[in-house]
Structures are given as C-alpha cells and as structure tokens.
Amino acid sequence: MQNKSSENLKSLLCMAMLAAMAIAADLLLRIPGIGGFLTYEPKDVIITIGGFIFGAVPGIIISLIVCVIEMVTVSNTGFIGLLMNFLASATFVGVSALIYSRKKTLSRAIIGLVAGSLSMVAIMLLWNYIVTPIYMGVPREAVLEMFVPLLIPFNLLKAGLNSALVLVLYKAVVTALRKSHLIPNRENNDGERKKTNTIVLISISAVLAVTLVLVLLIFAGMI
C-alpha cells in the first residue's frame, strides 16, 4: 500500500512538472496573432508526452490546467479563448494518447498523432464556425471563407509540427524521467488502461454530440 502511494505521489509530481514545462514553453515560444486570433503554442508537445506516459485522461487534465493558467497569464481572449484552446489541446492529446495506449509502439504513436491531428482540425473547424462569429462579430459566411486559406492550413501546420516534436522528444523525456525514478519501468495494468480508454471515448463522444447539436441549431436558424 505504501509503495502504491509513493508511486502515485511520484506520478502526480511528474504530471505537475510536465504542466509547468508546458506553461514555460508557452511563455517562451508562443507565436501570437496569426489572422488576428490564431496563436501557435508548443504546449501540446509536452502535454501529449504526458498523455503517452500516463494515459489519455491525465493528459486531458494536464491540458485543462495549462489552458486555465494560460488564460490568466499570456492570453487576452478570456473564456472563449480558454474554450477553444482546451478543445484543440484536449482533442489532440486525448485521441493521440488513447490510440497509443492500446499498444505502445512507434507505429501506434504515429497513427495516434495523425488521428489526433485530423480530429483536432475537424473539431476546430466546427467550433470556429460556431464561436468565431460571436467573438469577432462577423457573419458565418466570412468564417467559411477563412476555412481553406487560413483555418485548415494553420491547424494542419500546428498539429504536424507538434506531432513531429512529440516523436523527436518522447523517448528522451521518458528516459530522463525513468532515470530520475519519477515514473516506473512498468506500464499501467490493462484494467486501468481499459477504464481510462472508456472515459476518454465517452468524453470525445459527448464533445462531438454537443458540437453537432450546436451546428444543427445554427443551420436551423436557432443560434
């Protein structure tokens, strides 16, 4: 029991450290203001590495913590910015880590990152269509016109760059954490993995359902 508590404490310490690293990366390497509202932040690289190590649910929790801290420090977009930031980060991290956690191999990591990237692009297109007219005070037709020249390329570039950095840095980060005895050499057991996978699948399904309902309400003229 004491050994289990010690491992849990180490895991929490490691996740807190990864969150701090993600915030530091945002402060130092943030590229603001593409198109007036699109910003590249490298935080998803660190958070996804955390998701690969600890699972999709801890990765999403780290993402939420980092996004909230980012909102009250470097961001000036308020709650709407927090919502969009978290949706993008949680989708990328959650989908990538969910796929990778089923079988931790390089090929699964690549598949997970590609799926996470495409899922993030799709979610952000839908939520930009929902939220950007409210935030920027423009008609939705103007947002649709931004899809091909701006939103799709930006999100693909952001996701592709973050995916490449995850693949480059993951092994080095894990090796350093293991040498520091902050994470064990053994992976989580299958029971824990299946439980977290179920939680993530339910969460992703809920986000998709809410997104589709909002889009349908827009097309029905109710929003």
Residue frames relative to the residue before (quaternion, step in Angstrom):
aa qw qx qy qz dx dy dz
M 1.0000 0.0000 0.0000 0.0000 0.00 0.00 0.00
Q 0.6668 0.4971 -0.3025 0.4656 3.57 0.94 -0.93
N 0.6363 0.5308 -0.3228 0.4573 3.58 1.04 -0.82
K 0.6410 0.5202 -0.3138 0.4691 3.58 1.04 -0.83
S 0.6500 0.5112 -0.3108 0.4686 3.58 0.98 -0.84
S 0.6392 0.5271 -0.3180 0.4610 3.56 1.04 -0.80
E 0.6530 0.5045 -0.3081 0.4734 3.59 0.99 -0.84
N 0.6417 0.5214 -0.3206 0.4621 3.59 1.01 -0.80
L 0.6462 0.5186 -0.3115 0.4652 3.56 1.03 -0.85
K 0.6411 0.5170 -0.3135 0.4727 3.56 1.02 -0.82
S 0.6437 0.5256 -0.3184 0.4561 3.58 1.02 -0.83
L 0.6519 0.5065 -0.3079 0.4729 3.58 0.99 -0.86
L 0.6404 0.5206 -0.3163 0.4677 3.56 1.01 -0.84
C 0.6616 0.5073 -0.3006 0.4631 3.56 0.97 -0.88
M 0.6571 0.5014 -0.3122 0.4682 3.61 0.96 -0.84
A 0.6308 0.5193 -0.3280 0.4742 3.59 1.05 -0.76
M 0.6466 0.5150 -0.3152 0.4662 3.56 1.02 -0.79
L 0.6499 0.5050 -0.3153 0.4724 3.59 0.98 -0.80
A 0.6233 0.5271 -0.3356 0.4701 3.58 1.04 -0.75
A 0.6540 0.5061 -0.3094 0.4696 3.58 0.97 -0.85
M 0.6382 0.5207 -0.3186 0.4691 3.59 1.04 -0.78
A 0.6434 0.5218 -0.3199 0.4598 3.59 1.02 -0.82
I 0.6466 0.5069 -0.3105 0.4780 3.58 1.01 -0.83
A 0.6457 0.5165 -0.3149 0.4659 3.58 0.97 -0.86
A 0.6379 0.5230 -0.3266 0.4615 3.59 0.99 -0.82
D 0.6369 0.5247 -0.3204 0.4652 3.58 1.04 -0.77
L 0.6753 0.5068 -0.2971 0.4459 3.56 0.90 -0.92
L 0.7549 0.4184 -0.2058 0.4613 3.55 0.98 -0.89
L 0.8202 0.2778 -0.0917 0.4917 3.59 0.98 -0.85
R 0.3715 0.7486 -0.4715 0.2815 3.58 1.25 0.23
I 0.1418 -0.7678 0.6215 0.0647 3.59 -1.01 0.93
P 0.1454 -0.8609 0.4837 0.0610 3.62 -0.10 1.25
G 0.8679 0.3574 -0.1465 0.3124 3.42 -1.55 0.10
I 0.3099 0.7223 -0.5601 0.2618 3.62 0.97 0.69
G 0.8284 0.0636 -0.0822 0.5504 3.56 -0.58 1.13
G 0.6434 -0.5579 0.3179 0.4168 3.57 1.23 0.30
F 0.8274 0.1347 -0.0684 0.5409 3.62 1.14 -0.36
L 0.6248 0.5119 -0.3503 0.4741 3.61 1.23 -0.10
T 0.0346 -0.8083 0.5868 -0.0347 3.56 -0.82 1.04
Y 0.2821 -0.7345 0.5861 0.1933 3.57 -0.97 0.82
E 0.0254 0.7652 -0.6427 0.0294 3.55 -0.91 1.00
P 0.3904 -0.7508 0.4866 0.2172 3.61 -0.90 0.89
K 0.3557 0.7818 -0.4692 0.2050 3.60 1.23 0.06
D 0.6257 0.5765 -0.3483 0.3935 3.59 1.03 -0.75
V 0.5443 0.5966 -0.4060 0.4277 3.60 1.17 -0.41
I 0.7067 0.4437 -0.2574 0.4873 3.59 0.79 -1.03
I 0.6683 0.5084 -0.3131 0.4437 3.60 0.89 -0.90
T 0.6513 0.5099 -0.3211 0.4613 3.60 0.99 -0.79
I 0.6006 0.5315 -0.3564 0.4793 3.58 1.05 -0.67
G 0.6355 0.5152 -0.3161 0.4804 3.59 1.05 -0.77
G 0.6517 0.5097 -0.3058 0.4711 3.57 1.03 -0.80
F 0.6370 0.5170 -0.3253 0.4702 3.59 1.04 -0.74
I 0.6837 0.4827 -0.2879 0.4656 3.59 1.02 -0.78
F 0.8330 0.2677 -0.0930 0.4752 3.57 0.67 -1.14
G 0.6297 -0.5201 0.3543 0.4554 3.60 1.18 -0.36
A 0.6893 -0.5227 0.3284 0.3793 3.52 -1.30 0.42
V 0.6598 0.5214 -0.3234 0.4338 3.62 0.89 -0.86
P 0.6651 0.4592 -0.3228 0.4925 3.66 0.81 -0.81
G 0.6178 0.5511 -0.3477 0.4402 3.60 1.04 -0.71
I 0.6651 0.4913 -0.2938 0.4796 3.57 0.98 -0.87
I 0.6321 0.5234 -0.3309 0.4658 3.60 1.04 -0.76
I 0.6319 0.5121 -0.3280 0.4805 3.59 0.97 -0.84
S 0.6311 0.5486 -0.3219 0.4439 3.57 1.00 -0.87
L 0.6615 0.5034 -0.3076 0.4630 3.59 0.91 -0.90
I 0.6502 0.5180 -0.3197 0.4547 3.59 0.90 -0.91
V 0.6785 0.4937 -0.2911 0.4596 3.57 0.88 -0.97
C 0.6598 0.5155 -0.3100 0.4503 3.60 0.95 -0.87
V 0.6416 0.5122 -0.3250 0.4694 3.60 1.01 -0.77
I 0.6629 0.4877 -0.3072 0.4778 3.59 0.91 -0.89
E 0.6263 0.5375 -0.3277 0.4599 3.57 1.04 -0.79
M 0.6299 0.5537 -0.3348 0.4296 3.60 0.99 -0.82
V 0.7632 0.3733 -0.2043 0.4862 3.59 0.92 -0.85
T 0.6925 0.4378 -0.2916 0.4938 3.60 1.25 0.10
V 0.8647 0.1200 -0.0334 0.4866 3.58 0.15 -1.27
S 0.6613 0.5228 -0.3159 0.4355 3.61 1.16 -0.43
N 0.1714 -0.7750 0.5975 0.1141 3.55 -1.22 0.58
T 0.5275 0.6585 -0.3867 0.3722 3.58 1.23 0.41
G 0.4550 -0.7423 0.4154 0.2635 3.59 1.27 0.18
F 0.8280 -0.2325 0.1653 0.4827 3.55 -1.22 -0.58
I 0.6206 0.5346 -0.3561 0.4498 3.59 1.01 -0.72
G 0.6412 0.5130 -0.3168 0.4747 3.57 1.01 -0.80
L 0.6237 0.5356 -0.3278 0.4654 3.57 1.03 -0.80
L 0.6555 0.5205 -0.3090 0.4516 3.58 0.89 -0.96
M 0.7054 0.4593 -0.2726 0.4659 3.58 0.78 -1.03
N 0.6355 0.5394 -0.3148 0.4540 3.55 1.01 -0.85
F 0.6944 0.4729 -0.2766 0.4665 3.56 0.87 -0.95
L 0.6319 0.5330 -0.3416 0.4472 3.60 0.95 -0.81
A 0.6652 0.4996 -0.3027 0.4651 3.57 0.92 -0.91
S 0.7046 0.4746 -0.2660 0.4555 3.56 0.80 -1.04
A 0.6925 0.4869 -0.2872 0.4482 3.58 0.82 -0.99
T 0.6377 0.5193 -0.3343 0.4603 3.59 1.02 -0.73
F 0.6721 0.4945 -0.2963 0.4647 3.57 0.85 -0.96
V 0.7079 0.4584 -0.2591 0.4707 3.57 0.80 -1.05
G 0.6880 0.5155 -0.2931 0.4183 3.58 0.82 -1.02
V 0.6940 0.4617 -0.2822 0.4749 3.60 0.82 -0.97
S 0.6528 0.5225 -0.3166 0.4478 3.59 0.91 -0.91
A 0.7109 0.4546 -0.2601 0.4694 3.58 0.83 -1.01
L 0.6096 0.5614 -0.3556 0.4321 3.57 1.05 -0.72
I 0.6927 0.4612 -0.2775 0.4800 3.59 0.87 -0.91
Y 0.6703 0.5069 -0.3059 0.4474 3.57 0.91 -0.89
S 0.6587 0.5471 -0.3222 0.4037 3.60 0.96 -0.81
R 0.5775 0.5967 -0.3820 0.4055 3.60 1.17 -0.40
K 0.7716 -0.0935 0.0698 0.6253 3.57 1.13 -0.67
K 0.2402 -0.8367 0.4802 0.1080 3.54 -0.20 1.31
T 0.2982 0.7134 -0.5670 0.2840 3.53 0.14 1.39
L 0.6662 -0.4967 0.3650 0.4198 3.58 -1.27 0.30
S 0.6574 0.5150 -0.3239 0.4446 3.58 0.92 -0.85
R 0.6546 0.4941 -0.3131 0.4788 3.58 1.02 -0.77
A 0.6066 0.5420 -0.3554 0.4603 3.59 1.08 -0.65
I 0.6637 0.4978 -0.3020 0.4695 3.58 0.94 -0.89
I 0.6464 0.5080 -0.3158 0.4737 3.59 0.94 -0.90
G 0.6582 0.5211 -0.3075 0.4480 3.57 0.94 -0.91
L 0.6825 0.4860 -0.2891 0.4630 3.56 0.91 -0.91
V 0.6294 0.5104 -0.3380 0.4787 3.61 1.03 -0.70
A 0.6687 0.4884 -0.2981 0.4748 3.58 0.92 -0.92
G 0.6417 0.5207 -0.3174 0.4651 3.58 1.01 -0.80
S 0.6450 0.5263 -0.3142 0.4564 3.56 1.00 -0.84
L 0.6936 0.4709 -0.2788 0.4684 3.59 0.82 -0.99
S 0.6357 0.5219 -0.3283 0.4645 3.59 1.03 -0.77
M 0.6519 0.5195 -0.3089 0.4579 3.56 0.98 -0.87
V 0.6411 0.5186 -0.3239 0.4637 3.59 0.97 -0.86
A 0.6722 0.5027 -0.3007 0.4528 3.60 0.89 -0.94
I 0.6684 0.5016 -0.2987 0.4608 3.58 0.89 -0.96
M 0.6943 0.4827 -0.2903 0.4480 3.58 0.89 -0.90
L 0.5947 0.5415 -0.3725 0.4631 3.60 1.09 -0.56
L 0.6743 0.4916 -0.2954 0.4652 3.57 0.89 -0.94
W 0.7219 0.4418 -0.2653 0.4619 3.59 0.86 -0.93
N 0.5804 0.5287 -0.3823 0.4874 3.60 1.16 -0.40
Y 0.6287 0.5287 -0.3280 0.4665 3.57 1.05 -0.73
I 0.6832 0.4767 -0.2764 0.4792 3.58 1.09 -0.76
V 0.8160 0.3551 -0.1311 0.4369 3.57 0.70 -1.17
T 0.6266 0.5973 -0.3552 0.3528 3.60 0.89 -0.89
P 0.6310 0.5206 -0.3629 0.4462 3.67 0.91 -0.68
I 0.6462 0.5001 -0.3175 0.4812 3.59 1.08 -0.70
Y 0.7045 0.4822 -0.2668 0.4471 3.58 0.87 -0.99
M 0.7901 0.3215 -0.1552 0.4982 3.59 0.88 -0.94
G 0.3958 -0.7412 0.4618 0.2842 3.59 1.25 -0.23
V 0.5038 0.6222 -0.4395 0.4073 3.57 1.02 0.82
P 0.5695 -0.5864 0.4322 0.3808 3.61 -1.16 0.41
R 0.6120 -0.5795 0.3901 0.3707 3.56 -1.15 0.55
E 0.5588 0.5899 -0.3975 0.4263 3.58 1.14 -0.48
A 0.6370 0.5275 -0.3239 0.4594 3.58 1.08 -0.74
V 0.6292 0.5211 -0.3319 0.4715 3.58 1.09 -0.70
L 0.6319 0.5291 -0.3319 0.4589 3.60 0.98 -0.81
E 0.6517 0.5218 -0.3117 0.4537 3.58 1.03 -0.76
M 0.6505 0.5105 -0.3146 0.4662 3.60 1.23 -0.39
F 0.4654 0.7181 -0.4371 0.2771 3.61 1.19 -0.36
V 0.7756 0.3814 -0.2058 0.4590 3.60 0.55 -1.17
P 0.7559 0.3935 -0.2635 0.4520 3.66 0.71 -0.87
L 0.8137 0.2816 -0.1162 0.4950 3.62 1.08 -0.56
L 0.7781 0.4076 -0.2327 0.4174 3.58 0.41 -1.23
I 0.6850 0.4742 -0.3000 0.4647 3.61 0.83 -0.91
P 0.6835 0.4669 -0.3186 0.4620 3.66 0.76 -0.86
F 0.6463 0.5296 -0.3326 0.4373 3.60 0.93 -0.86
N 0.7123 0.4581 -0.2694 0.4585 3.58 0.78 -1.01
L 0.6320 0.5133 -0.3361 0.4734 3.61 1.06 -0.68
L 0.6557 0.5062 -0.3096 0.4669 3.58 0.96 -0.86
K 0.6503 0.5204 -0.3067 0.4608 3.57 0.95 -0.92
A 0.6963 0.4672 -0.2748 0.4705 3.58 0.84 -0.99
G 0.6555 0.5184 -0.3169 0.4485 3.59 0.98 -0.80
L 0.6539 0.5025 -0.3081 0.4743 3.57 0.97 -0.85
N 0.6698 0.4932 -0.3032 0.4648 3.59 0.90 -0.90
S 0.6313 0.5336 -0.3304 0.4556 3.60 1.02 -0.78
A 0.6560 0.5123 -0.3093 0.4598 3.57 0.92 -0.90
L 0.6711 0.4965 -0.2979 0.4630 3.58 0.95 -0.87
V 0.6017 0.5439 -0.3584 0.4622 3.61 1.07 -0.68
L 0.6802 0.4935 -0.2921 0.4565 3.58 0.86 -0.96
V 0.6637 0.5060 -0.3010 0.4614 3.58 1.04 -0.75
L 0.7923 0.3829 -0.1636 0.4460 3.57 0.86 -1.01
Y 0.5249 0.7000 -0.4064 0.2632 3.60 1.09 -0.64
K 0.7066 0.4731 -0.2916 0.4380 3.58 0.69 -1.05
A 0.6504 0.5218 -0.3200 0.4498 3.59 0.97 -0.84
V 0.6579 0.5049 -0.3095 0.4652 3.59 0.98 -0.86
V 0.6651 0.5014 -0.3062 0.4610 3.59 0.90 -0.92
T 0.6417 0.5258 -0.3222 0.4559 3.57 0.95 -0.86
A 0.6623 0.5040 -0.3033 0.4641 3.59 0.93 -0.89
L 0.6669 0.4993 -0.3013 0.4639 3.60 0.95 -0.85
R 0.6546 0.5006 -0.3164 0.4699 3.59 1.02 -0.74
K 0.6495 0.5041 -0.3200 0.4707 3.59 1.00 -0.75
S 0.6717 0.4641 -0.2830 0.5033 3.57 1.21 -0.56
H 0.3996 -0.7462 0.4357 0.3061 3.59 1.37 -0.02
L 0.3964 0.7109 -0.4868 0.3171 3.58 1.09 0.70
I 0.7569 0.1538 -0.1357 0.6205 3.57 1.24 -0.36
P 0.4922 -0.6732 0.4603 0.3045 3.59 -1.05 0.70
N 0.5818 -0.5669 0.4438 0.3785 3.56 -1.26 0.28
R 0.6687 0.4800 -0.2920 0.4870 3.57 1.15 -0.61
E 0.4313 -0.6769 0.5319 0.2700 3.54 -1.17 0.63
N 0.6556 -0.4809 0.3909 0.4314 3.57 -1.29 0.20
N 0.5463 -0.6258 0.4359 0.3463 3.57 -1.13 0.58
D 0.6874 -0.5204 0.3278 0.3862 3.54 -1.28 0.47
G 0.6183 0.5613 -0.3559 0.4195 3.59 1.04 -0.71
E 0.6646 0.4882 -0.2948 0.4827 3.56 0.93 -0.89
R 0.6470 0.5308 -0.3205 0.4437 3.57 0.99 -0.85
K 0.6655 0.4983 -0.3087 0.4621 3.60 0.90 -0.90
K 0.6372 0.5374 -0.3276 0.4448 3.58 1.01 -0.81
T 0.6927 0.4583 -0.2862 0.4777 3.60 0.86 -0.93
N 0.6100 0.5490 -0.3537 0.4489 3.60 1.06 -0.70
T 0.6454 0.5192 -0.3187 0.4608 3.57 1.00 -0.81
I 0.6383 0.5270 -0.3219 0.4595 3.59 0.98 -0.85
V 0.6744 0.4924 -0.2985 0.4622 3.58 0.91 -0.91
L 0.6436 0.5232 -0.3266 0.4531 3.59 0.94 -0.84
I 0.6475 0.5037 -0.3125 0.4790 3.58 0.99 -0.82
S 0.6600 0.5152 -0.3067 0.4526 3.59 0.96 -0.89
I 0.6642 0.4971 -0.3010 0.4703 3.57 0.93 -0.91
S 0.6400 0.5216 -0.3203 0.4645 3.58 1.00 -0.83
A 0.6470 0.5198 -0.3190 0.4577 3.60 1.01 -0.82
V 0.6475 0.5106 -0.3161 0.4692 3.59 0.97 -0.86
L 0.6569 0.5033 -0.3097 0.4683 3.58 0.93 -0.86
A 0.6491 0.5211 -0.3202 0.4524 3.58 0.96 -0.85
V 0.6587 0.4969 -0.3051 0.4755 3.60 0.92 -0.92
T 0.6452 0.5345 -0.3165 0.4447 3.57 0.96 -0.90
L 0.6936 0.4791 -0.2772 0.4610 3.57 0.84 -0.98
V 0.6215 0.5317 -0.3416 0.4630 3.59 1.05 -0.74
L 0.6644 0.5002 -0.3055 0.4637 3.58 0.92 -0.89
V 0.6478 0.5081 -0.3206 0.4684 3.59 0.96 -0.80
L 0.6495 0.5097 -0.3142 0.4687 3.59 0.98 -0.83
L 0.6412 0.5150 -0.3211 0.4696 3.60 1.03 -0.76
I 0.6172 0.5329 -0.3399 0.4685 3.58 1.10 -0.67
F 0.6877 0.4721 -0.2828 0.4736 3.58 0.88 -0.92
A 0.6573 0.4882 -0.3096 0.4834 3.57 1.19 -0.53
G 0.4964 -0.6868 0.4065 0.3416 3.58 1.29 -0.06
M 0.4998 0.6730 -0.4132 0.3558 3.58 1.23 0.35
I 0.7275 0.2960 -0.2136 0.5810 3.61 1.28 -0.15
